[in-house]
């Protein structure tokens, strides 16, 4: 499973500077992103996406940052 969310084929970067108004604003963005990622999915595909999201959250909670050069491809 991939541990990097991809939007339009590009892995999201930790280096993006998000300017949220407050925590509620940040949560609304997360909710919108999750709804987008799950749109049109069912069953196992939906479960795989949820597991990817949870893995990202676990990594962040444990202080691990993704390797921006790791694209989950052999040799990468």
mmCIF file of the N, C-alpha and C atoms, coordinates in Angstrom:
data_MODEL
# 
_entry.id   MODEL 
# 
loop_
_atom_site.group_PDB 
_atom_site.id 
_atom_site.type_symbol 
_atom_site.label_atom_id 
_atom_site.label_alt_id 
_atom_site.label_comp_id 
_atom_site.label_asym_id 
_atom_site.label_entity_id 
_atom_site.label_seq_id 
_atom_site.pdbx_PDB_ins_code 
_atom_site.Cartn_x 
_atom_site.Cartn_y 
_atom_site.Cartn_z 
_atom_site.occupancy 
_atom_site.B_iso_or_equiv 
_atom_site.pdbx_formal_charge 
_atom_site.auth_seq_id 
_atom_site.auth_comp_id 
_atom_site.auth_asym_id 
_atom_site.auth_atom_id 
_atom_site.pdbx_PDB_model_num 
ATOM 1   N N  . UNK A 1 1  ? 0.817   -1.191 0.000   1.00 0.00 ? 1  UNK A N  1 
ATOM 2   C CA . UNK A 1 1  ? 0.000   0.000  0.000   1.00 0.00 ? 1  UNK A CA 1 
ATOM 3   C C  . UNK A 1 1  ? 0.861   1.255  0.000   1.00 0.00 ? 1  UNK A C  1 
ATOM 4   N N  . UNK A 1 2  ? 0.393   2.216  -0.675  1.00 0.00 ? 2  UNK A N  1 
ATOM 5   C CA . UNK A 1 2  ? 1.098   3.499  -0.703  1.00 0.00 ? 2  UNK A CA 1 
ATOM 6   C C  . UNK A 1 2  ? 0.860   4.252  0.598   1.00 0.00 ? 2  UNK A C  1 
ATOM 7   N N  . UNK A 1 3  ? 1.885   4.903  1.129   1.00 0.00 ? 3  UNK A N  1 
ATOM 8   C CA . UNK A 1 3  ? 1.722   5.701  2.347   1.00 0.00 ? 3  UNK A CA 1 
ATOM 9   C C  . UNK A 1 3  ? 1.746   7.185  2.039   1.00 0.00 ? 3  UNK A C  1 
ATOM 10  N N  . UNK A 1 4  ? 1.637   7.551  0.782   1.00 0.00 ? 4  UNK A N  1 
ATOM 11  C CA . UNK A 1 4  ? 1.597   8.961  0.414   1.00 0.00 ? 4  UNK A CA 1 
ATOM 12  C C  . UNK A 1 4  ? 0.319   9.229  -0.356  1.00 0.00 ? 4  UNK A C  1 
ATOM 13  N N  . UNK A 1 5  ? -0.455  10.192 0.083   1.00 0.00 ? 5  UNK A N  1 
ATOM 14  C CA . UNK A 1 5  ? -1.634  10.563 -0.667  1.00 0.00 ? 5  UNK A CA 1 
ATOM 15  C C  . UNK A 1 5  ? -1.193  11.206 -1.970  1.00 0.00 ? 5  UNK A C  1 
ATOM 16  N N  . UNK A 1 6  ? -1.891  10.871 -3.021  1.00 0.00 ? 6  UNK A N  1 
ATOM 17  C CA . UNK A 1 6  ? -1.566  11.429 -4.316  1.00 0.00 ? 6  UNK A CA 1 
ATOM 18  C C  . UNK A 1 6  ? -2.762  12.188 -4.849  1.00 0.00 ? 6  UNK A C  1 
ATOM 19  N N  . UNK A 1 7  ? -2.507  13.366 -5.342  1.00 0.00 ? 7  UNK A N  1 
ATOM 20  C CA . UNK A 1 7  ? -3.556  14.174 -5.941  1.00 0.00 ? 7  UNK A CA 1 
ATOM 21  C C  . UNK A 1 7  ? -3.125  14.486 -7.362  1.00 0.00 ? 7  UNK A C  1 
ATOM 22  N N  . UNK A 1 8  ? -3.970  14.090 -8.289  1.00 0.00 ? 8  UNK A N  1 
ATOM 23  C CA . UNK A 1 8  ? -3.673  14.261 -9.712  1.00 0.00 ? 8  UNK A CA 1 
ATOM 24  C C  . UNK A 1 8  ? -2.299  13.700 -10.057 1.00 0.00 ? 8  UNK A C  1 
ATOM 25  N N  . UNK A 1 9  ? -1.955  12.553 -9.436  1.00 0.00 ? 9  UNK A N  1 
ATOM 26  C CA . UNK A 1 9  ? -0.713  11.864 -9.757  1.00 0.00 ? 9  UNK A CA 1 
ATOM 27  C C  . UNK A 1 9  ? 0.514   12.346 -9.009  1.00 0.00 ? 9  UNK A C  1 
ATOM 28  N N  . UNK A 1 10 ? 0.385   13.383 -8.212  1.00 0.00 ? 10 UNK A N  1 
ATOM 29  C CA . UNK A 1 10 ? 1.537   13.919 -7.485  1.00 0.00 ? 10 UNK A CA 1 
ATOM 30  C C  . UNK A 1 10 ? 1.390   13.615 -5.996  1.00 0.00 ? 10 UNK A C  1 
ATOM 31  N N  . UNK A 1 11 ? 2.465   13.144 -5.378  1.00 0.00 ? 11 UNK A N  1 
ATOM 32  C CA . UNK A 1 11 ? 2.441   12.911 -3.931  1.00 0.00 ? 11 UNK A CA 1 
ATOM 33  C C  . UNK A 1 11 ? 2.361   14.250 -3.235  1.00 0.00 ? 11 UNK A C  1 
ATOM 34  N N  . UNK A 1 12 ? 1.507   14.326 -2.205  1.00 0.00 ? 12 UNK A N  1 
ATOM 35  C CA . UNK A 1 12 ? 1.400   15.561 -1.437  1.00 0.00 ? 12 UNK A CA 1 
ATOM 36  C C  . UNK A 1 12 ? 2.663   15.749 -0.622  1.00 0.00 ? 12 UNK A C  1 
ATOM 37  N N  . UNK A 1 13 ? 3.129   16.932 -0.550  1.00 0.00 ? 13 UNK A N  1 
ATOM 38  C CA . UNK A 1 13 ? 4.384   17.236 0.129   1.00 0.00 ? 13 UNK A CA 1 
ATOM 39  C C  . UNK A 1 13 ? 4.145   17.774 1.529   1.00 0.00 ? 13 UNK A C  1 
ATOM 40  N N  . UNK A 1 14 ? 5.022   17.378 2.463   1.00 0.00 ? 14 UNK A N  1 
ATOM 41  C CA . UNK A 1 14 ? 5.002   17.967 3.803   1.00 0.00 ? 14 UNK A CA 1 
ATOM 42  C C  . UNK A 1 14 ? 5.408   19.426 3.748   1.00 0.00 ? 14 UNK A C  1 
ATOM 43  N N  . UNK A 1 15 ? 6.034   19.815 2.669   1.00 0.00 ? 15 UNK A N  1 
ATOM 44  C CA . UNK A 1 15 ? 6.591   21.153 2.571   1.00 0.00 ? 15 UNK A CA 1 
ATOM 45  C C  . UNK A 1 15 ? 5.552   22.194 2.170   1.00 0.00 ? 15 UNK A C  1 
ATOM 46  N N  . UNK A 1 16 ? 4.317   21.750 1.885   1.00 0.00 ? 16 UNK A N  1 
ATOM 47  C CA . UNK A 1 16 ? 3.272   22.705 1.546   1.00 0.00 ? 16 UNK A CA 1 
ATOM 48  C C  . UNK A 1 16 ? 2.970   23.544 2.782   1.00 0.00 ? 16 UNK A C  1 
ATOM 49  N N  . UNK A 1 17 ? 2.818   24.826 2.583   1.00 0.00 ? 17 UNK A N  1 
ATOM 50  C CA . UNK A 1 17 ? 2.538   25.722 3.701   1.00 0.00 ? 17 UNK A CA 1 
ATOM 51  C C  . UNK A 1 17 ? 1.037   25.976 3.723   1.00 0.00 ? 17 UNK A C  1 
ATOM 52  N N  . UNK A 1 18 ? 0.354   25.304 4.650   1.00 0.00 ? 18 UNK A N  1 
ATOM 53  C CA . UNK A 1 18 ? -1.094  25.457 4.760   1.00 0.00 ? 18 UNK A CA 1 
ATOM 54  C C  . UNK A 1 18 ? -1.405  26.614 5.689   1.00 0.00 ? 18 UNK A C  1 
ATOM 55  N N  . UNK A 1 19 ? -2.313  27.437 5.297   1.00 0.00 ? 19 UNK A N  1 
ATOM 56  C CA . UNK A 1 19 ? -2.723  28.572 6.114   1.00 0.00 ? 19 UNK A CA 1 
ATOM 57  C C  . UNK A 1 19 ? -4.170  28.378 6.541   1.00 0.00 ? 19 UNK A C  1 
ATOM 58  N N  . UNK A 1 20 ? -4.364  27.662 7.653   1.00 0.00 ? 20 UNK A N  1 
ATOM 59  C CA . UNK A 1 20 ? -5.701  27.440 8.171   1.00 0.00 ? 20 UNK A CA 1 
ATOM 60  C C  . UNK A 1 20 ? -6.066  28.557 9.131   1.00 0.00 ? 20 UNK A C  1 
ATOM 61  N N  . UNK A 1 21 ? -7.341  28.889 9.146   1.00 0.00 ? 21 UNK A N  1 
ATOM 62  C CA . UNK A 1 21 ? -7.830  29.925 10.048  1.00 0.00 ? 21 UNK A CA 1 
ATOM 63  C C  . UNK A 1 21 ? -7.783  29.405 11.484  1.00 0.00 ? 21 UNK A C  1 
ATOM 64  N N  . UNK A 1 22 ? -8.206  28.157 11.684  1.00 0.00 ? 22 UNK A N  1 
ATOM 65  C CA . UNK A 1 22 ? -8.216  27.548 13.007  1.00 0.00 ? 22 UNK A CA 1 
ATOM 66  C C  . UNK A 1 22 ? -8.317  26.029 12.860  1.00 0.00 ? 22 UNK A C  1 
ATOM 67  N N  . UNK A 1 23 ? -8.436  25.332 13.976  1.00 0.00 ? 23 UNK A N  1 
ATOM 68  C CA . UNK A 1 23 ? -8.511  23.871 13.954  1.00 0.00 ? 23 UNK A CA 1 
ATOM 69  C C  . UNK A 1 23 ? -9.736  23.382 13.193  1.00 0.00 ? 23 UNK A C  1 
ATOM 70  N N  . UNK A 1 24 ? -10.865 24.058 13.373  1.00 0.00 ? 24 UNK A N  1 
ATOM 71  C CA . UNK A 1 24 ? -12.079 23.653 12.666  1.00 0.00 ? 24 UNK A CA 1 
ATOM 72  C C  . UNK A 1 24 ? -11.892 23.753 11.158  1.00 0.00 ? 24 UNK A C  1 
ATOM 73  N N  . UNK A 1 25 ? -11.198 24.784 10.716  1.00 0.00 ? 25 UNK A N  1 
ATOM 74  C CA . UNK A 1 25 ? -10.903 24.960 9.289   1.00 0.00 ? 25 UNK A CA 1 
ATOM 75  C C  . UNK A 1 25 ? -10.029 23.809 8.778   1.00 0.00 ? 25 UNK A C  1 
ATOM 76  N N  . UNK A 1 26 ? -9.020  23.426 9.561   1.00 0.00 ? 26 UNK A N  1 
ATOM 77  C CA . UNK A 1 26 ? -8.148  22.319 9.176   1.00 0.00 ? 26 UNK A CA 1 
ATOM 78  C C  . UNK A 1 26 ? -8.936  21.015 9.113   1.00 0.00 ? 26 UNK A C  1 
ATOM 79  N N  . UNK A 1 27 ? -9.802  20.786 10.095  1.00 0.00 ? 27 UNK A N  1 
ATOM 80  C CA . UNK A 1 27 ? -10.621 19.567 10.106  1.00 0.00 ? 27 UNK A CA 1 
ATOM 81  C C  . UNK A 1 27 ? -11.560 19.526 8.906   1.00 0.00 ? 27 UNK A C  1 
ATOM 82  N N  . UNK A 1 28 ? -12.117 20.661 8.536   1.00 0.00 ? 28 UNK A N  1 
ATOM 83  C CA . UNK A 1 28 ? -13.002 20.718 7.373   1.00 0.00 ? 28 UNK A CA 1 
ATOM 84  C C  . UNK A 1 28 ? -12.242 20.348 6.102   1.00 0.00 ? 28 UNK A C  1 
ATOM 85  N N  . UNK A 1 29 ? -10.994 20.799 5.990   1.00 0.00 ? 29 UNK A N  1 
ATOM 86  C CA . UNK A 1 29 ? -10.167 20.445 4.834   1.00 0.00 ? 29 UNK A CA 1 
ATOM 87  C C  . UNK A 1 29 ? -9.885  18.946 4.800   1.00 0.00 ? 29 UNK A C  1 
ATOM 88  N N  . UNK A 1 30 ? -9.593  18.376 5.968   1.00 0.00 ? 30 UNK A N  1 
ATOM 89  C CA . UNK A 1 30 ? -9.340  16.934 6.042   1.00 0.00 ? 30 UNK A CA 1 
ATOM 90  C C  . UNK A 1 30 ? -10.594 16.177 5.632   1.00 0.00 ? 30 UNK A C  1 
ATOM 91  N N  . UNK A 1 31 ? -11.734 16.568 6.177   1.00 0.00 ? 31 UNK A N  1 
ATOM 92  C CA . UNK A 1 31 ? -13.000 15.918 5.840   1.00 0.00 ? 31 UNK A CA 1 
ATOM 93  C C  . UNK A 1 31 ? -13.265 15.978 4.343   1.00 0.00 ? 31 UNK A C  1 
ATOM 94  N N  . UNK A 1 32 ? -13.047 17.138 3.739   1.00 0.00 ? 32 UNK A N  1 
ATOM 95  C CA . UNK A 1 32 ? -13.275 17.289 2.299   1.00 0.00 ? 32 UNK A CA 1 
ATOM 96  C C  . UNK A 1 32 ? -12.328 16.392 1.501   1.00 0.00 ? 32 UNK A C  1 
ATOM 97  N N  . UNK A 1 33 ? -11.069 16.299 1.937   1.00 0.00 ? 33 UNK A N  1 
ATOM 98  C CA . UNK A 1 33 ? -10.100 15.459 1.231   1.00 0.00 ? 33 UNK A CA 1 
ATOM 99  C C  . UNK A 1 33 ? -10.477 13.987 1.338   1.00 0.00 ? 33 UNK A C  1 
ATOM 100 N N  . UNK A 1 34 ? -10.908 13.548 2.527   1.00 0.00 ? 34 UNK A N  1 
ATOM 101 C CA . UNK A 1 34 ? -11.304 12.149 2.709   1.00 0.00 ? 34 UNK A CA 1 
ATOM 102 C C  . UNK A 1 34 ? -12.529 11.841 1.856   1.00 0.00 ? 34 UNK A C  1 
ATOM 103 N N  . UNK A 1 35 ? -13.509 12.719 1.858   1.00 0.00 ? 35 UNK A N  1 
ATOM 104 C CA . UNK A 1 35 ? -14.697 12.513 1.025   1.00 0.00 ? 35 UNK A CA 1 
ATOM 105 C C  . UNK A 1 35 ? -14.313 12.416 -0.442  1.00 0.00 ? 35 UNK A C  1 
ATOM 106 N N  . UNK A 1 36 ? -13.392 13.256 -0.877  1.00 0.00 ? 36 UNK A N  1 
ATOM 107 C CA . UNK A 1 36 ? -12.926 13.214 -2.265  1.00 0.00 ? 36 UNK A CA 1 
ATOM 108 C C  . UNK A 1 36 ? -12.271 11.868 -2.583  1.00 0.00 ? 36 UNK A C  1 
ATOM 109 N N  . UNK A 1 37 ? -11.384 11.412 -1.691  1.00 0.00 ? 37 UNK A N  1 
ATOM 110 C CA . UNK A 1 37 ? -10.674 10.159 -1.931  1.00 0.00 ? 37 UNK A CA 1 
ATOM 111 C C  . UNK A 1 37 ? -11.603 8.954  -1.935  1.00 0.00 ? 37 UNK A C  1 
ATOM 112 N N  . UNK A 1 38 ? -12.675 9.007  -1.165  1.00 0.00 ? 38 UNK A N  1 
ATOM 113 C CA . UNK A 1 38 ? -13.599 7.873  -1.070  1.00 0.00 ? 38 UNK A CA 1 
ATOM 114 C C  . UNK A 1 38 ? -14.729 7.926  -2.087  1.00 0.00 ? 38 UNK A C  1 
ATOM 115 N N  . UNK A 1 39 ? -14.887 9.048  -2.752  1.00 0.00 ? 39 UNK A N  1 
ATOM 116 C CA . UNK A 1 39 ? -15.985 9.221  -3.711  1.00 0.00 ? 39 UNK A CA 1 
ATOM 117 C C  . UNK A 1 39 ? -15.959 8.125  -4.778  1.00 0.00 ? 39 UNK A C  1 
ATOM 118 N N  . UNK A 1 40 ? -17.091 7.446  -4.921  1.00 0.00 ? 40 UNK A N  1 
ATOM 119 C CA . UNK A 1 40 ? -17.232 6.441  -5.972  1.00 0.00 ? 40 UNK A CA 1 
ATOM 120 C C  . UNK A 1 40 ? -16.585 5.102  -5.664  1.00 0.00 ? 40 UNK A C  1 
ATOM 121 N N  . UNK A 1 41 ? -16.059 4.927  -4.458  1.00 0.00 ? 41 UNK A N  1 
ATOM 122 C CA . UNK A 1 41 ? -15.423 3.659  -4.114  1.00 0.00 ? 41 UNK A CA 1 
ATOM 123 C C  . UNK A 1 41 ? -16.345 2.834  -3.223  1.00 0.00 ? 41 UNK A C  1 
ATOM 124 N N  . UNK A 1 42 ? -16.153 1.532  -3.256  1.00 0.00 ? 42 UNK A N  1 
ATOM 125 C CA . UNK A 1 42 ? -16.920 0.625  -2.405  1.00 0.00 ? 42 UNK A CA 1 
ATOM 126 C C  . UNK A 1 42 ? -16.024 -0.518 -1.968  1.00 0.00 ? 42 UNK A C  1 
ATOM 127 N N  . UNK A 1 43 ? -16.504 -1.226 -0.973  1.00 0.00 ? 43 UNK A N  1 
ATOM 128 C CA . UNK A 1 43 ? -15.867 -2.467 -0.555  1.00 0.00 ? 43 UNK A CA 1 
ATOM 129 C C  . UNK A 1 43 ? -14.391 -2.357 -0.262  1.00 0.00 ? 43 UNK A C  1 
ATOM 130 N N  . UNK A 1 44 ? -13.634 -3.298 -0.849  1.00 0.00 ? 44 UNK A N  1 
ATOM 131 C CA . UNK A 1 44 ? -12.205 -3.411 -0.589  1.00 0.00 ? 44 UNK A CA 1 
ATOM 132 C C  . UNK A 1 44 ? -11.422 -2.176 -0.976  1.00 0.00 ? 44 UNK A C  1 
ATOM 133 N N  . UNK A 1 45 ? -11.779 -1.535 -2.082  1.00 0.00 ? 45 UNK A N  1 
ATOM 134 C CA . UNK A 1 45 ? -11.054 -0.334 -2.510  1.00 0.00 ? 45 UNK A CA 1 
ATOM 135 C C  . UNK A 1 45 ? -11.218 0.770  -1.475  1.00 0.00 ? 45 UNK A C  1 
ATOM 136 N N  . UNK A 1 46 ? -12.425 0.900  -0.949  1.00 0.00 ? 46 UNK A N  1 
ATOM 137 C CA . UNK A 1 46 ? -12.695 1.907  0.080   1.00 0.00 ? 46 UNK A CA 1 
ATOM 138 C C  . UNK A 1 46 ? -11.885 1.593  1.338   1.00 0.00 ? 46 UNK A C  1 
ATOM 139 N N  . UNK A 1 47 ? -11.856 0.330  1.728   1.00 0.00 ? 47 UNK A N  1 
ATOM 140 C CA . UNK A 1 47 ? -11.089 -0.088 2.893   1.00 0.00 ? 47 UNK A CA 1 
ATOM 141 C C  . UNK A 1 47 ? -9.605  0.162  2.721   1.00 0.00 ? 47 UNK A C  1 
ATOM 142 N N  . UNK A 1 48 ? -9.079  -0.067 1.508   1.00 0.00 ? 48 UNK A N  1 
ATOM 143 C CA . UNK A 1 48 ? -7.659  0.183  1.232   1.00 0.00 ? 48 UNK A CA 1 
ATOM 144 C C  . UNK A 1 48 ? -7.324  1.663  1.394   1.00 0.00 ? 48 UNK A C  1 
ATOM 145 N N  . UNK A 1 49 ? -8.205  2.528  0.902   1.00 0.00 ? 49 UNK A N  1 
ATOM 146 C CA . UNK A 1 49 ? -7.972  3.967  1.021   1.00 0.00 ? 49 UNK A CA 1 
ATOM 147 C C  . UNK A 1 49 ? -7.989  4.390  2.488   1.00 0.00 ? 49 UNK A C  1 
ATOM 148 N N  . UNK A 1 50 ? -8.949  3.859  3.245   1.00 0.00 ? 50 UNK A N  1 
ATOM 149 C CA . UNK A 1 50 ? -9.027  4.186  4.669   1.00 0.00 ? 50 UNK A CA 1 
ATOM 150 C C  . UNK A 1 50 ? -7.759  3.724  5.385   1.00 0.00 ? 50 UNK A C  1 
ATOM 151 N N  . UNK A 1 51 ? -7.267  2.534  5.060   1.00 0.00 ? 51 UNK A N  1 
ATOM 152 C CA . UNK A 1 51 ? -6.035  2.036  5.678   1.00 0.00 ? 51 UNK A CA 1 
ATOM 153 C C  . UNK A 1 51 ? -4.843  2.922  5.319   1.00 0.00 ? 51 UNK A C  1 
ATOM 154 N N  . UNK A 1 52 ? -4.781  3.401  4.077   1.00 0.00 ? 52 UNK A N  1 
ATOM 155 C CA . UNK A 1 52 ? -3.715  4.324  3.670   1.00 0.00 ? 52 UNK A CA 1 
ATOM 156 C C  . UNK A 1 52 ? -3.773  5.613  4.496   1.00 0.00 ? 52 UNK A C  1 
ATOM 157 N N  . UNK A 1 53 ? -4.981  6.144  4.675   1.00 0.00 ? 53 UNK A N  1 
ATOM 158 C CA . UNK A 1 53 ? -5.150  7.373  5.443   1.00 0.00 ? 53 UNK A CA 1 
ATOM 159 C C  . UNK A 1 53 ? -4.721  7.148  6.891   1.00 0.00 ? 53 UNK A C  1 
ATOM 160 N N  . UNK A 1 54 ? -5.153  6.032  7.482   1.00 0.00 ? 54 UNK A N  1 
ATOM 161 C CA . UNK A 1 54 ? -4.783  5.730  8.865   1.00 0.00 ? 54 UNK A CA 1 
ATOM 162 C C  . UNK A 1 54 ? -3.276  5.555  9.017   1.00 0.00 ? 54 UNK A C  1 
ATOM 163 N N  . UNK A 1 55 ? -2.626  4.949  8.031   1.00 0.00 ? 55 UNK A N  1 
ATOM 164 C CA . UNK A 1 55 ? -1.167  4.788  8.079   1.00 0.00 ? 55 UNK A CA 1 
ATOM 165 C C  . UNK A 1 55 ? -0.474  6.145  8.061   1.00 0.00 ? 55 UNK A C  1 
ATOM 166 N N  . UNK A 1 56 ? -0.988  7.064  7.277   1.00 0.00 ? 56 UNK A N  1 
ATOM 167 C CA . UNK A 1 56 ? -0.427  8.418  7.227   1.00 0.00 ? 56 UNK A CA 1 
ATOM 168 C C  . UNK A 1 56 ? -0.579  9.094  8.585   1.00 0.00 ? 56 UNK A C  1 
ATOM 169 N N  . UNK A 1 57 ? -1.763  8.956  9.183   1.00 0.00 ? 57 UNK A N  1 
ATOM 170 C CA . UNK A 1 57 ? -2.012  9.563  10.490  1.00 0.00 ? 57 UNK A CA 1 
ATOM 171 C C  . UNK A 1 57 ? -1.084  8.967  11.540  1.00 0.00 ? 57 UNK A C  1 
ATOM 172 N N  . UNK A 1 58 ? -0.914  7.626  11.533  1.00 0.00 ? 58 UNK A N  1 
ATOM 173 C CA . UNK A 1 58 ? -0.006  6.974  12.486  1.00 0.00 ? 58 UNK A CA 1 
ATOM 174 C C  . UNK A 1 58 ? 1.416   7.488  12.330  1.00 0.00 ? 58 UNK A C  1 
ATOM 175 N N  . UNK A 1 59 ? 1.865   7.596  11.071  1.00 0.00 ? 59 UNK A N  1 
ATOM 176 C CA . UNK A 1 59 ? 3.224   8.087  10.824  1.00 0.00 ? 59 UNK A CA 1 
ATOM 177 C C  . UNK A 1 59 ? 3.407   9.505  11.368  1.00 0.00 ? 59 UNK A C  1 
ATOM 178 N N  . UNK A 1 60 ? 2.447   10.360 11.112  1.00 0.00 ? 60 UNK A N  1 
ATOM 179 C CA . UNK A 1 60 ? 2.531   11.742 11.599  1.00 0.00 ? 60 UNK A CA 1 
ATOM 180 C C  . UNK A 1 60 ? 2.524   11.769 13.121  1.00 0.00 ? 60 UNK A C  1 
ATOM 181 N N  . UNK A 1 61 ? 1.637   10.977 13.738  1.00 0.00 ? 61 UNK A N  1 
ATOM 182 C CA . UNK A 1 61 ? 1.543   10.941 15.203  1.00 0.00 ? 61 UNK A CA 1 
ATOM 183 C C  . UNK A 1 61 ? 2.836   10.438 15.840  1.00 0.00 ? 61 UNK A C  1 
ATOM 184 N N  . UNK A 1 62 ? 3.548   9.566  15.125  1.00 0.00 ? 62 UNK A N  1 
ATOM 185 C CA . UNK A 1 62 ? 4.805   9.021  15.639  1.00 0.00 ? 62 UNK A CA 1 
ATOM 186 C C  . UNK A 1 62 ? 6.021   9.840  15.218  1.00 0.00 ? 62 UNK A C  1 
ATOM 187 N N  . UNK A 1 63 ? 5.782   10.984 14.576  1.00 0.00 ? 63 UNK A N  1 
ATOM 188 C CA . UNK A 1 63 ? 6.869   11.877 14.208  1.00 0.00 ? 63 UNK A CA 1 
ATOM 189 C C  . UNK A 1 63 ? 7.636   11.469 12.969  1.00 0.00 ? 63 UNK A C  1 
ATOM 190 N N  . UNK A 1 64 ? 7.132   10.487 12.234  1.00 0.00 ? 64 UNK A N  1 
ATOM 191 C CA . UNK A 1 64 ? 7.814   10.063 11.006  1.00 0.00 ? 64 UNK A CA 1 
ATOM 192 C C  . UNK A 1 64 ? 7.353   10.923 9.847   1.00 0.00 ? 64 UNK A C  1 
ATOM 193 N N  . UNK A 1 65 ? 8.327   11.343 9.082   1.00 0.00 ? 65 UNK A N  1 
ATOM 194 C CA . UNK A 1 65 ? 8.041   12.150 7.893   1.00 0.00 ? 65 UNK A CA 1 
ATOM 195 C C  . UNK A 1 65 ? 8.321   11.300 6.664   1.00 0.00 ? 65 UNK A C  1 
ATOM 196 N N  . UNK A 1 66 ? 7.472   11.391 5.653   1.00 0.00 ? 66 UNK A N  1 
ATOM 197 C CA . UNK A 1 66 ? 7.702   10.596 4.455   1.00 0.00 ? 66 UNK A CA 1 
ATOM 198 C C  . UNK A 1 66 ? 8.948   11.045 3.705   1.00 0.00 ? 66 UNK A C  1 
ATOM 199 N N  . UNK A 1 67 ? 9.589   10.117 3.051   1.00 0.00 ? 67 UNK A N  1 
ATOM 200 C CA . UNK A 1 67 ? 10.735  10.426 2.195   1.00 0.00 ? 67 UNK A CA 1 
ATOM 201 C C  . UNK A 1 67 ? 10.198  10.992 0.889   1.00 0.00 ? 67 UNK A C  1 
ATOM 202 N N  . UNK A 1 68 ? 10.454  12.272 0.589   1.00 0.00 ? 68 UNK A N  1 
ATOM 203 C CA . UNK A 1 68 ? 9.891   12.868 -0.629  1.00 0.00 ? 68 UNK A CA 1 
ATOM 204 C C  . UNK A 1 68 ? 10.392  12.213 -1.906  1.00 0.00 ? 68 UNK A C  1 
ATOM 205 N N  . UNK A 1 69 ? 11.488  11.459 -1.835  1.00 0.00 ? 69 UNK A N  1 
ATOM 206 C CA . UNK A 1 69 ? 12.020  10.790 -3.023  1.00 0.00 ? 69 UNK A CA 1 
ATOM 207 C C  . UNK A 1 69 ? 11.483  9.380  -3.180  1.00 0.00 ? 69 UNK A C  1 
ATOM 208 N N  . UNK A 1 70 ? 10.747  8.868  -2.197  1.00 0.00 ? 70 UNK A N  1 
ATOM 209 C CA . UNK A 1 70 ? 10.207  7.515  -2.256  1.00 0.00 ? 70 UNK A CA 1 
ATOM 210 C C  . UNK A 1 70 ? 8.856   7.543  -2.947  1.00 0.00 ? 70 UNK A C  1 
ATOM 211 N N  . UNK A 1 71 ? 8.801   6.960  -4.130  1.00 0.00 ? 71 UNK A N  1 
ATOM 212 C CA . UNK A 1 71 ? 7.553   6.939  -4.888  1.00 0.00 ? 71 UNK A CA 1 
ATOM 213 C C  . UNK A 1 71 ? 6.915   5.549  -4.892  1.00 0.00 ? 71 UNK A C  1 
ATOM 214 N N  . UNK A 1 72 ? 7.331   4.675  -3.971  1.00 0.00 ? 72 UNK A N  1 
ATOM 215 C CA . UNK A 1 72 ? 6.821   3.306  -3.860  1.00 0.00 ? 72 UNK A CA 1 
ATOM 216 C C  . UNK A 1 72 ? 7.109   2.458  -5.097  1.00 0.00 ? 72 UNK A C  1 
ATOM 217 N N  . UNK A 1 73 ? 8.018   2.896  -5.915  1.00 0.00 ? 73 UNK A N  1 
ATOM 218 C CA . UNK A 1 73 ? 8.391   2.139  -7.113  1.00 0.00 ? 73 UNK A CA 1 
ATOM 219 C C  . UNK A 1 73 ? 9.747   1.472  -6.874  1.00 0.00 ? 73 UNK A C  1 
ATOM 220 N N  . UNK A 1 74 ? 9.981   0.321  -7.491  1.00 0.00 ? 74 UNK A N  1 
ATOM 221 C CA . UNK A 1 74 ? 11.279  -0.343 -7.323  1.00 0.00 ? 74 UNK A CA 1 
ATOM 222 C C  . UNK A 1 74 ? 12.429  0.595  -7.694  1.00 0.00 ? 74 UNK A C  1 
ATOM 223 N N  . UNK A 1 75 ? 13.433  0.599  -6.860  1.00 0.00 ? 75 UNK A N  1 
ATOM 224 C CA . UNK A 1 75 ? 14.597  1.449  -7.116  1.00 0.00 ? 75 UNK A CA 1 
ATOM 225 C C  . UNK A 1 75 ? 14.379  2.902  -6.737  1.00 0.00 ? 75 UNK A C  1 
ATOM 226 N N  . UNK A 1 76 ? 13.178  3.246  -6.250  1.00 0.00 ? 76 UNK A N  1 
ATOM 227 C CA . UNK A 1 76 ? 12.860  4.632  -5.946  1.00 0.00 ? 76 UNK A CA 1 
ATOM 228 C C  . UNK A 1 76 ? 12.804  4.869  -4.545  1.00 0.00 ? 76 UNK A C  1 
# 
